[in-house]
Amino acid sequence: MQYNVTVKGATAFAERFYRALGNKKVLTTAVSMGQAQMGREGNQWYRPVLYLRWSDKKGGKLFGNGQHPEGLKQFSFEVVTVNGKGLISERENKQASYFTQDLGNGVDPLDMVYIPAGRFSMGSSIRERWIDDRERPQHQVTIPPFFLGKYQVTQAQWKAVVQNLPKVKHDLDPDPSEFKGENRPVERVTWFDAVEFCDRLSKYTGKQYRLPSEAEWEYACRAGTTTPFHYGETITSELANYKASDTYAKEKKGEYRRKTTPVRSFPPNSFGLYDMHGNVWEWCADPFHDNYKGAPTDASVWSKKHNPFNYYIMRGGSWNTEAGDCRSAFRSDYSDHFNLFKLSVFIFVKVGFRVAQSVGKI
């Protein structure tokens, strides 16, 4: 779903943007501040046209030939929307901006996609199928711009970091995955493993890589939609890797692959992110809370004073979950505590992650 920019939203952007310029902020920072202010007026997350056309040079273009602020590149992709029967009702061509983080050794770099600022309703509406008390109450959250991995971290990327970068806090297995394949997502990783990966990458690059907050993850998954899935009213096995032998709405039963698939096997969402539904669960930075009562209304991690069994949020579903557990709003959790008793082998076969970074840190 897309949203028009309202007069109120445009005014909010302009006021914050010009105030930032007056305070000697650089252009890209001023735009980000303007976007954040505009997002507080509703689901309005587009870059203003003026941002794409202003020039720093006489007769020139500001970002010339596909380049975006801070040297970002652009990529094009097709977004599909389906109805309740799982049939494609709309196709749309989109573009998004990103930068790449080289990992060396001929490994595919991490593609970090720019996620624009905005405001959205987090959680499930009462009209949604399979809703859970964990997803309530639905609440408005304002998200500043950030970067998120285009894909789930692959086994090749995992191995490149683990084998070549020194540990920060603990050792990592360079080849933990059950379903082998360089371009398959890494799995059988705990929350602490994912954090260690981010810490190693941060120390090496001088850039602050991290897990996304739960609010950032859902905002990025929805990409402006309010439907159960970013694809629309349901999903099918042609759109995601999940237990499609069971149905969610009126779609036909599909293929249950019983294993992970290579990243970028299915169409992306409107932000240009792949596999936000299914394939492997994705760790978020937040410890688990039973519901959203008292949840922050910004993109911050919802901390918890006591988390003795290390329960952390997982999002997105996996190759082994039914469609309802792959919904944009669905929340799951798991405890690394169980790993101490070797009870988590099957669970972690379904869990991976993707990395995030705040704007201004590239």
Helices and strands as residue ranges (DSSP letters): H 7-22, H 27-39, H 49-53, G 69-71, E 73-82, E 88-101, E 110-115, E 118-122, G 133-135, E 139-143, E 146-149, H 155-164, H 191-205, H 214-222, E 281-287, E 311-315, G 323-326, E 331-335, G 336-341, H 345-348, E 351-352, E 356-358
